[in-house]
Amino acid sequence: MANHDSQLRTDTTRTTVQRRLEALIRENRFTIAVVFPIIGAVTLVASAEGLLPEPLAYNPLLILFGTMVMRSPLVVGLLPKIGWWALGLLGLLTAYTYAIEIVGVRTDWPYGAFEYTIQLGPMLFGEVPLALPLFFIPLVLNAYLLTLLVLGEWSKNPLIRVFSAIVAVVAIDLVLDPAAVAIGFWEFIPAGVYYGVPVSNYVGWVISGTVAVVLVDLAFDRESLLERVRECEFILDDLVSFVLLWGAINVLYSNWLAAGVAGLFCLGLFQTDRYDRDLIRQALPSSVLSGRES
């Protein structure tokens, strides 16, 4: 009886915390999904062009804080579906993320020869960012969730689902890497044909993306996850932030093909029927709306 009461209190506390987190995200959707990535794009480009003073230019704390804020809709949206099984597989994916990146830095396989040109926060073994899973795993989750929504009934087929998600993950890097190279996050040696990124990098992303997507697919019950994605209107807002941030940087550096791929993700998001003019009105702070109406 005591164990039952304790479990009941734990479940009640978890539900209360979850509702408060969801309310916080809903009240600040426009700030999180639009304002933060726009500010991020401006400050990163300004850093790359030498327009920001030293304490602000490429400030790792600002980069990590901004990334965590933009990831928050995805994390809060997925929390109810992360049990011990999912947590274990995501932990395995975290370990794999570190391992494949360290191998890549030390051996030039599978991505090709590259090196970090700035520190994205504390570095593990002085080689890869400690926050690497924060940068990589949400990209895989975003690609997977968008795939589930866009495929519809086709998502029931595991081969189609996994293959499509892998394609989406690689497409995300078609947007990310050219912009990251342009602003000096890392560089490939020698520079590749795709805005400084070599083809080998995408071969590497096929490998790492395949492992990551398979682990994510095994981590969650598809029907339960799809139901959560459909009922949680903000769960893909992190992908909106990604498209705005890295798409804008690609536009500013005339990486038109990469910007075009970002545009395709916009079309995919619109196809989910959750991003339209009414949503923008709902997401905008009430003070902004009242000011416009007056």
Number of C-alpha atoms within 10 A of each C-alpha: 6 7 8 9 10 11 12 12 12 12 12 12 12 14 13 12 12 16 13 12 16 17 12 13 23 16 16 13 22 19 17 23 28 22 15 19 25 18 12 22 20 16 20 25 22 17 19 16 12 11 13 15 10 10 8 15 18 24 17 16 13 16 15 16 11 16 20 15 17 25 24 20 26 22 17 18 22 16 11 13 15 15 11 10 12 18 14 13 18 20 13 13 21 17 12 16 18 18 12 17 20 18 13 20 18 13 13 18 18 20 25 23 19 21 17 16 11 13 16 20 18 14 13 13 9 9 15 21 21 16 16 17 18 15 15 15 19 16 21 21 22 23 24 23 20 22 24 25 19 15 14 12 9 14 20 13 10 13 11 14 19 20 15 19 28 26 17 21 26 24 19 24 18 23 26 21 23 26 29 18 18 20 21 18 18 16 21 18 13 12 15 16 9 14 20 17 24 19 13 16 24 20 16 18 22 18 16 21 23 20 16 28 24 16 16 20 19 14 19 18 12 16 12 10 17 17 10 16 20 15 11 17 16 22 24 24 25 26 26 22 22 24 25 24 25 25 24 22 27 27 16 16 15 14 19 15 16 26 26 16 18 27 16 14 23 16 11 15 20 13 13 15 10 15 17 10 9 9 13 12 13 14 19 16 15 12 9 10 13 9 8 8 7 5
